[in-house]
């Protein structure tokens, strides 16, 4: 009998512990770094900014936000000149033994392609692929039917233009079919051949098959998509990355598409599948040691702007990055201004039942990216006013 009672007691104790654990798990706070200080303006304190914060910011705005703040000795403003790529070097690198498959792309009759005189697009024989050598966006695709969707699309997810971000899909483990080291080595080999200068360590996202398919947006069985790595090398000045997306004029009504500075590649067990190389610059110092407004100031401003722009919606801020950003006075300018900018990605959706527990609803929301002058707080590009470029 004693043995039976002891067993019952043990069983009850185990049940109580399990219930307690279950309740504890359900009661885990959904806020992360909710009380983190965000008002640093002294560059020496920038390392204290958290990498991530999740909380309800106000009654209309939520944060599920990656934070990228560099810590150089100082921030400066530069004049930057776009480098012109060597077309033959690119051809020799990607088509070393079969250059005869390339022919200069001629647009269909009546189609006007507005590209700089420095840029050339090539048709690839027996393929719908176009190989482009451009000062702002050179691209290579080993195949036009594999379904990856292009590394520039991956780049958009990696830097916040889609929600959730790339980090939500990437695996912490190396892939079975190819090691991370081998994938990086292949990209490094091409960087060396193209004589490109990169000064930041690579961001490497390991994507198993299902995750690769989701990130690429391809249907099941489409093409020959397979697991692999998305690898990004960002370029920097003063150890501050240059944002890779758009440069523009200051006037809102004259938005000019352009690019920042980065290398993006997709590598699988079959080797390099796709490649984008965005602009590279020579820089000249114009203004030294400029002051930087705090992330708190930026968030206060953005949340107020979102409330006015989307009165019937809730909004999410999912990424904030302090970086250098190229601004052009006119389309295809070779010379741009490179200055510190806060880049903030947001999503808005009409829904009354949004909470920290169901932020995934924002994945179907409207994306708006704000570029804010980090020295003045002025908006450079306002996506809620102009046509959203992403």
HELIX and SHEET records of a PDB file:
HELIX    1   1 UNK A    2  UNK A   26  1                                  25    
HELIX    2   2 UNK A   43  UNK A   48  5                                   6    
HELIX    3   3 UNK A   87  UNK A   94  1                                   8    
HELIX    4   4 UNK A   99  UNK A  101  5                                   3    
HELIX    5   5 UNK A  151  UNK A  158  1                                   8    
HELIX    6   6 UNK A  166  UNK A  168  5                                   3    
HELIX    7   7 UNK A  180  UNK A  193  1                                  14    
HELIX    8   8 UNK A  209  UNK A  216  1                                   8    
HELIX    9   9 UNK A  252  UNK A  254  5                                   3    
HELIX   10  10 UNK A  295  UNK A  309  1                                  15    
HELIX   11  11 UNK A  356  UNK A  364  5                                   9    
SHEET    1   A 6 UNK A  52  UNK A  56  0                                        
SHEET    2   A 6 UNK A  61  UNK A  69 -1                                        
SHEET    3   A 6 UNK A 314  UNK A 327  1                                        
SHEET    4   A 6 UNK A 335  UNK A 349 -1                                        
SHEET    5   A 6 UNK A  77  UNK A  82 -1                                        
SHEET    6   A 6 UNK A 281  UNK A 287 -1                                        
SHEET    1   B 6 UNK A  52  UNK A  56  0                                        
SHEET    2   B 6 UNK A  61  UNK A  69 -1                                        
SHEET    3   B 6 UNK A 314  UNK A 327  1                                        
SHEET    4   B 6 UNK A 335  UNK A 349 -1                                        
SHEET    5   B 6 UNK A 366  UNK A 373 -1                                        
SHEET    6   B 6 UNK A 379  UNK A 382 -1                                        
SHEET    1   C 3 UNK A 102  UNK A 104  0                                        
SHEET    2   C 3 UNK A 120  UNK A 124 -1                                        
SHEET    3   C 3 UNK A 130  UNK A 133 -1                                        
SHEET    1   D 5 UNK A 137  UNK A 141  0                                        
SHEET    2   D 5 UNK A 271  UNK A 278 -1                                        
SHEET    3   D 5 UNK A 262  UNK A 268 -1                                        
SHEET    4   D 5 UNK A 228  UNK A 234 -1                                        
SHEET    5   D 5 UNK A 203  UNK A 207 -1                                        
SHEET    1   E 2 UNK A 236  UNK A 237  0                                        
SHEET    2   E 2 UNK A 240  UNK A 241 -1                                        
END                                                                             
